Amino acid sequence: MIGRAALAACSFVAGEDWHVAVAVTASLALTALAAATGLPAWALPPVLVLAILYRSVRAGNRPAFSRAPLDDAPPHAGGS
């Protein structure tokens, strides 16, 4: 029972992209570390969120399958 609850909680937190969950956790830790050392941490979250969003969108735009390189493509049936 506890295992199922832990799995459900992990699935809820991580969602479909665990990379984003890890990046958000790391950015929160980095911001807390910067604030604890006395550095101005207010600028970190917006920059880190933009970086995470950029990476997520780039990863989402990749094709689901890899295409064959042009050198390995079959010859064109149209001639020339």
C-alpha positions in Angstrom: 0.0 0.0 0.0 2.8 2.4 0.9 4.6 1.5 -2.3 1.6 2.3 -4.4 1.2 5.7 -2.6 4.8 6.5 -3.2 4.6 5.6 -6.8 1.4 7.7 -7.2 3.1 10.7 -5.5 6.2 10.3 -7.7 4.1 10.1 -10.8 2.1 13.2 -9.7 5.3 15.2 -9.0 7.3 14.1 -12.1 4.4 14.0 -14.5 5.3 13.0 -18.1 8.8 14.5 -18.2 11.0 13.6 -15.2 13.8 15.8 -16.6 11.7 18.9 -15.9 10.9 17.7 -12.3 14.7 17.2 -11.7 15.5 20.6 -13.2 12.9 22.4 -11.1 14.2 20.7 -8.0 17.8 21.6 -8.8 16.8 25.2 -9.6 15.0 25.5 -6.2 18.0 24.1 -4.4 20.3 26.4 -6.3 18.1 29.4 -5.4 18.0 28.4 -1.8 21.8 28.0 -1.7 22.3 31.4 -3.3 19.9 33.0 -0.8 21.6 31.2 2.2 25.0 32.5 1.1 23.8 36.1 1.0 23.9 36.4 -2.8 20.9 38.2 -4.5 18.9 35.1 -5.5 15.9 37.0 -6.9 17.2 36.8 -10.5 17.9 33.1 -10.6 14.4 31.7 -10.8 13.3 33.5 -14.0 16.5 32.6 -15.8 16.3 29.0 -14.7 12.6 28.7 -15.6 13.4 30.1 -19.1 16.2 27.6 -19.5 14.0 24.7 -18.4 11.2 25.8 -20.7 13.6 26.1 -23.6 15.0 22.6 -23.0 11.5 21.1 -22.6 10.2 22.7 -25.8 13.3 21.6 -27.8 12.9 18.1 -26.5 9.2 18.0 -27.4 9.9 19.1 -31.0 12.2 16.2 -31.7 10.7 13.6 -34.0 9.6 10.3 -32.4 11.8 8.3 -34.7 15.2 9.1 -36.2 15.4 9.6 -39.9 18.0 7.9 -42.0 20.9 10.2 -43.0 20.9 11.5 -46.6 23.8 9.3 -47.5 21.9 6.1 -46.6 18.6 7.2 -48.3 17.4 5.1 -51.2 18.0 6.4 -54.7 15.4 8.8 -56.0 12.9 7.2 -58.4 12.6 10.3 -60.5 16.0 10.0 -62.3 18.9 12.4 -62.5 
